[in-house]
Amino acid sequence: MKKKRNNCLNFLKGISCIGVVLMHCSFPEPFGKYISYLCMFAVPIFFMISGYFSYYDNREIVKSKLPKKMLHILRLIIISEMFYGIWMVLKKHLWLKEVSIEIHSPAIIGKLFIGTFFNGTLWFLYALFWSYVVLYIINKFDLYKIAYKLSPMILVAHVVFRTYVKSLPWYNVIFFRNFIFYGLPFVMVGNYIHKSKEIVCEKITNKMCLIGTVFGICLTVVEYLTSRQALDFYIGTIIMSCVMFIYAIKNPEHKINSILCRIGDKLSLYIYVLHILVIEILTEIEDRLNISFFDWIKPIVVILISITLAYVCKFIFTLKSRKEVINYGKN
């Protein structure tokens, strides 16, 4: 039986991957800053989706499924790092760009746990991989209740503590942008929503989701204006991300926009990996041609090119998969 797609969730994935691009390639300020804050739900949504689809009623199924998910992410990490490693070498020779990478043992160990070697945005894949590893342990020893209770507390602590230490000289973003204080808590939130799906969908109405989204946006604005600290997410972001995710789970048939649904379903992962390459190339062209007006159209161009490249990659990998199936059948 063919698995039924959640159109609304795919739409949410679509706008989330576009949001990630806009956070890394924003419009000129102050407009670009406002858009970036509105898009902060994107990364939490992807973590929650991963946690949601990692839940099964039977712990033995989780035990058999999670290693496959881990292997899939590990392969993606290796391919992405190799791709951007080659790109780093090309930049050095084509554009005479200075590149450096720490190769001493402490740095390598840190990068393996936190990421990354060649592309800072790949930290998400590292965080997701280690979140799956910890989730495997949680499942093995049935530590779900503890994990569910700790996760929201860790997310709130992340916001509060990071707000106060960000201005200190020893602060480093990797202390917070990792699987412990970012990835795993959101993965567990998504996992819990799946576990309590019937209760959550019954008690939280669509109207409450809408109000929660607006409240989350307003609270995020207040938090920023009060703290004057730019964070990856705020308490308002947590609320906004959760209610948007719950709305998508409650309304699987709500398609909203077919193009964004298809992007979310088929291309979001490719866009995530490729968009930094597109940004760097366009930035270099912009610098060399000294185009002053390009900042306003650059994010749109990056999105369009990233989608095109993602579609090409998806098409190539689909052909490769079909060829492997045909060859396997012949054998």
C-alpha positions in Angstrom: 0.0 0.0 0.0 1.4 3.4 -1.0 2.2 5.7 1.9 0.0 8.8 1.9 1.8 12.1 1.7 1.1 14.9 4.2 0.7 17.9 1.8 0.7 20.5 4.5 3.8 19.1 6.1 5.6 19.1 2.7 4.5 22.7 2.2 6.0 23.6 5.6 9.2 21.9 4.6 9.1 23.9 1.3 8.8 27.3 3.1 11.4 26.1 5.7 14.1 25.3 3.1 13.4 28.7 1.5 13.6 30.3 4.9 17.1 28.7 5.5 18.3 30.2 2.2 17.0 33.7 3.3 18.7 33.4 6.6 22.1 32.8 4.9 21.4 35.2 2.0 19.2 38.0 3.3 17.9 41.2 1.8 19.6 44.5 2.8 18.8 45.7 6.3 16.6 46.4 8.1 14.2 44.4 5.9 16.5 41.5 5.6 16.9 41.2 9.4 13.1 41.1 9.8 12.7 38.4 7.2 15.5 36.4 8.9 13.8 36.5 12.3 10.5 35.4 10.7 12.3 32.4 9.1 13.9 31.1 12.4 11.2 28.4 12.6 12.9 26.6 9.7 15.6 24.6 11.4 13.5 23.6 14.4 10.8 22.4 12.0 13.3 20.1 10.2 14.5 18.7 13.5 10.9 18.1 14.7 10.1 16.4 11.4 13.0 14.0 11.9 11.9 13.3 15.4 8.3 12.8 14.4 9.1 10.2 11.8 11.5 8.4 14.2 8.6 7.4 16.5 7.0 4.0 16.4 4.8 2.3 19.0 7.0 -0.7 19.0 10.5 0.0 20.4 11.9 -3.0 18.4 10.9 -1.2 15.2 12.7 1.9 16.4 15.7 -0.2 17.1 15.7 -1.6 13.5 14.9 1.7 11.7 17.2 4.2 13.5 20.5 2.6 12.3 19.3 3.0 8.7 18.5 6.7 9.3 21.9 7.2 10.9 23.7 5.5 8.0 21.7 7.7 5.5 22.7 10.9 7.3 26.3 9.7 7.7 26.6 9.1 3.9 25.1 12.6 3.3 27.7 14.1 5.7 30.6 12.4 3.9 29.4 13.3 0.4 28.6 16.9 1.4 32.0 17.4 3.2 33.9 15.9 0.2 31.9 18.2 -2.2 32.7 21.3 -0.2 36.3 20.2 0.4 36.8 20.1 -3.4 35.0 23.4 -3.7 37.4 24.9 -1.1 40.4 23.9 -3.2 38.8 25.3 -6.3 38.2 28.6 -4.6 41.8 28.8 -3.6 43.0 28.3 -7.2 40.3 30.1 -9.2 39.8 33.1 -7.0 43.0 33.0 -5.0 41.0 32.8 -1.7 42.8 32.0 1.5 41.5 28.8 3.0 42.4 27.1 6.2 41.3 24.1 8.3 42.4 23.0 11.7 43.8 19.5 11.6 45.1 19.0 15.1 43.4 16.3 17.1 41.2 18.4 19.5 39.8 20.4 16.5 39.1 17.2 14.5 37.3 15.6 17.5 35.3 18.7 18.1 34.3 18.9 14.4 33.2 15.3 14.4 30.7 16.0 17.2 29.7 19.5 16.3 30.6 20.0 12.6 31.9 21.0 10.2 35.1 20.8 8.3 34.4 22.8 5.1 30.9 24.3 5.3 29.5 25.7 8.5 25.9 25.1 7.6 26.5 21.3 7.6 26.3 21.5 11.4 22.7 20.5 11.0 23.6 17.1 9.6 26.1 16.4 12.4 23.5 17.5 15.0 20.9 15.3 13.4 23.2 12.3 13.2 24.2 12.5 16.9 20.5 13.1 17.8 19.7 9.8 16.2 22.5 8.1 18.1 21.2 9.5 21.4 17.7 8.6 20.4 18.8 5.0 19.8 20.2 5.0 23.4 17.0 6.5 24.8 15.0 3.9 23.0 17.2 1.0 24.2 16.9 1.9 27.8 13.4 3.4 27.6 14.3 6.8 28.7 11.6 8.6 26.7 9.8 10.1 29.7 13.0 11.8 31.0 13.9 13.0 27.5 10.4 14.4 26.9 10.5 16.4 30.1 14.1 17.6 29.7 13.8 18.7 26.1 11.6 21.9 26.5 13.7 22.8 29.6 16.9 22.6 27.6 15.5 24.7 24.8 14.4 27.5 27.2 17.7 27.2 29.0 19.5 27.6 25.7 17.7 30.9 25.0 18.1 32.3 28.5 21.8 31.3 29.0 22.9 32.2 25.5 21.4 35.6 25.8 23.5 36.4 28.8 26.8 34.8 27.7 26.9 35.9 24.1 28.7 39.1 24.8 31.4 37.4 26.9 34.9 36.9 25.4 34.8 33.1 25.7 31.5 32.7 23.9 31.5 30.5 20.8 28.4 29.6 18.7 29.3 25.9 18.7 28.5 25.7 22.4 24.9 26.1 21.5 24.5 25.1 17.8 24.8 21.3 18.3 22.9 18.2 19.0 22.8 18.6 22.8 21.3 22.1 23.1 19.6 22.4 19.7 19.1 19.3 17.6 18.1 16.6 20.1 15.6 18.7 22.1 13.6 19.6 19.0 13.9 16.0 17.7 12.3 14.8 21.0 9.6 17.4 20.7 8.7 16.1 17.3 8.8 12.5 18.6 6.5 13.4 21.5 4.0 15.1 19.2 3.8 11.8 17.2 3.4 9.8 20.4 0.6 12.1 21.6 -0.8 12.8 18.2 -4.5 12.0 19.0 -4.5 14.1 22.2 -2.5 17.0 20.7 -4.7 17.2 17.5 -7.9 17.0 19.6 -7.0 19.7 22.2 -5.1 22.1 19.9 -7.4 23.6 17.3 -6.5 25.3 14.0 -7.5 28.6 15.5 -5.1 28.0 18.5 -2.3 27.2 16.0 -2.9 30.5 14.2 -3.0 32.5 17.4 0.1 30.6 18.7 2.0 31.5 15.5 1.1 35.2 15.8 1.9 35.2 19.5 5.2 33.4 18.8 6.2 36.1 16.2 5.3 38.9 18.6 7.1 37.3 21.5 10.2 36.8 19.3 10.2 40.5 18.5 9.8 41.5 22.1 12.7 39.1 23.1 15.0 40.6 20.6 14.1 44.2 21.4 14.6 43.5 25.1 17.9 41.5 24.9 19.4 43.0 21.7 21.0 39.6 21.1 20.7 37.8 17.7 20.1 34.1 18.5 19.2 31.1 16.4 15.8 30.9 18.1 13.9 32.5 20.9 11.2 31.2 23.2 8.7 32.8 20.8 10.4 30.8 18.0 9.9 27.6 19.9 6.2 28.3 20.3 5.8 29.4 16.7 7.6 26.3 15.4 5.6 23.9 17.5 2.1 25.2 16.6 3.0 25.5 12.9 4.2 21.8 13.0 1.0 20.7 14.9 -1.1 22.5 12.3 0.6 20.6 9.5 0.0 17.3 11.3 -3.6 18.1 11.9 -4.3 19.1 8.3 -2.5 16.7 6.0 -4.7 17.4 3.0 -4.2 21.1 3.2 -2.0 21.6 0.1 -1.8 25.5 0.1 0.7 25.7 -2.7 1.6 22.7 -5.0 5.0 24.1 -6.0 6.2 24.6 -2.4 4.7 21.1 -1.6 6.8 19.5 -4.3 9.9 21.5 -3.2 9.5 20.4 0.3 8.8 16.8 -0.6 11.5 16.2 -3.2 14.1 19.0 -3.1 14.5 20.5 0.4 17.5 18.4 1.3 19.3 19.2 -2.0 18.6 22.9 -1.6 20.0 22.8 1.9 23.3 21.3 0.8 23.7 23.3 -2.4 22.5 26.8 -1.5 25.8 27.9 0.1 27.7 27.0 -3.1 25.3 29.3 -5.0 25.6 32.1 -2.5 29.4 32.0 -2.7 29.5 32.0 -6.5 27.0 34.9 -6.8 28.8 36.9 -4.0 32.1 36.5 -5.9 30.5 37.7 -9.2 28.9 40.6 -7.3 32.2 41.7 -5.8 34.1 41.4 -9.1 31.4 43.3 -11.1 30.8 45.8 -8.2 27.0 45.5 -8.7 25.4 47.8 -6.0 21.7 47.0 -6.7 22.2 43.2 -6.8 21.7 42.8 -3.0 17.9 43.2 -3.5 17.5 40.5 -6.1 20.4 38.3 -5.0 18.3 36.2 -2.5 15.7 35.5 -5.1 18.3 34.5 -7.7 19.9 32.2 -5.1 16.6 30.6 -4.4 15.8 30.0 -8.1 19.3 28.7 -8.9 19.3 26.4 -5.8 15.9 25.0 -6.8 17.1 24.4 -10.3 20.4 22.7 -9.2 18.4 20.6 -6.6 16.0 19.5 -9.3 19.0 18.4 -11.6 20.6 16.5 -8.7 17.3 14.8 -7.9 16.8 13.9 -11.5 20.4 12.4 -11.8 20.1 10.4 -8.6 16.6 9.1 -9.6 18.0 7.9 -12.9 20.9 6.2 -11.1 18.5 4.5 -8.7 16.4 3.2 -11.6 19.4 1.9 -13.4 20.6 0.1 -10.3 17.1 -1.5 -9.9 17.1 -2.6 -13.6 20.6 -4.1 -13.4 19.6 -5.9 -10.2 16.5 -7.3 -11.9 18.6 -8.6 -14.8 21.0 -10.3 -12.4 
